[in-house]
Amino acid sequence: MQEKPSNNDHPCPSVIAARDYRTGMPLKISLAEGLYQKIEVQSKESAGSLPWIAPGLFDLQINGFGGIDLNGESLSQQQFEILCRKLLESGCSHFLATIITRPLDSYRHWIEKLEKLRQVVSLNCLGFHLEGPFLSGDPGCRGVHCPEWMTKPDVAWLEEIFLASAGSIKLITLAPEVDPEATAKFIKKADSLGITVSLGHSKASWEVIQSSVLAGAKLWTHLGNALSHTIPKFDNLLLNVIASDLPYVSLIPDGQHIPPVAFRALVTALGQKVVLVSDAMAGAAAPPGNYFLGHIEIEVDSQGKARDKKSGRLGGSTLRPFEGVFIAQRMTGISWRWWWDAYSIRPAAVLGIDHGLKEGNEASFCLFDLVPSPALRALYLRGRKVYP
């Protein structure tokens, strides 16, 4: 998280005045070398019309955004920068570029290309999330991922791809039941490389999930999705994950992937484990129409629902991160403050990063208003204003 800011970014004032999103109290924040140098609480009377300040949103799962597909073979440097800046406009100070399942022998080339783009466009892409190819090909679990390209976890392959990424692979989603023994070895190796392993696109038993947690797995990827519509009453994946010792579980708060009542029930059961992700694809922050997610043609309708044109399955979302916080609030009645942490501090913690408003931490934050309606006023990345 220490890349140099772009030359196009604006210098940040050395002092920021804003209201703490946790308490509402006015803060005087001194910045230096991209960090919070000093944070001082001011008298409540000085709040006035100050904006709110909160850590930048942190999305672990971005497949595409602003009309740009991160899995498309023609991805250019200009397109990559457009995507990054569109995410800045949505309050997202950090994200993982997510690579969906593709042929095993094609990963090295694609990872190397994306890493070169990431280095040149030094903005908010923190690294990569590999969602596949170690997923379950079961019809109820695979989503729009191609089952012919799925395989068992391979430690030697992981080492090769990690080197190709220059250490920028941060998260891998896999289905542990595909080969529990190989999965345990894979998770331990990933952990030794500083890669977080998430479970998902899976119908794993509670025992297999627990074994994966003991090996080091820390997250479940978009619970409630990539799940068969018909499941046993008690012996089912939702209960297995809820009852497990996984530290974190991600949910998509767009109101489409998980209906509001089900979303509320999952949040009630999971509590502080909940992490928000968008699972955004190219149609996010873009008009309705046809887009691609890798080789898959996706149709986005006027309601923002993204579906595979062939199968009709959901193919990512069109959710904008800033809006996700407040949609989650409306669906559950839980304070936006709680949801802000679920979309900033907790996803950063999944990767072992302290992202809170704290002296000595990286100064990447949002300034925003709540009335008459929530609106992003500005975003600062490593101490510099990058939006607007």
Buried (B, 14 or more C-beta within 10 A) or exposed (E): BEBEBBEEBEEBEEEBBBBBBBEEEBBBBBBEEBBBBEBEEBEEEEBEEBBBBBBBBBBBBBBBBBBBBBBBEEBEEEBBBBBBBBBBBBBBBBBBBBBBBBEBEEBBEBBBBBBEBBEEBBBBBBBBBBBBBBBBBBEBBBBBBBBEBBBBBBBEBBEBBBBBBBEBBBBBBBBBBBBBEBBBBBBEBBBEEEBBBBBBBBBBBBEBBBBBBEBBBBBBBBBBBBBEEEBEEEEBBBBBBBEBEBBBBBBBBBBBBBEBEBBBBBBEBBEEBBBBBBBBBBBBBBEBEEBBBBEBBBBBEEEBBBBBEEEEBBBBBBBBBBBBBBBBBEBBEBEBBBBBBBBBBBBBBBBEBEBBBEEEBBBBBBBBBEEEEBEBBBBBBBBBBBBE
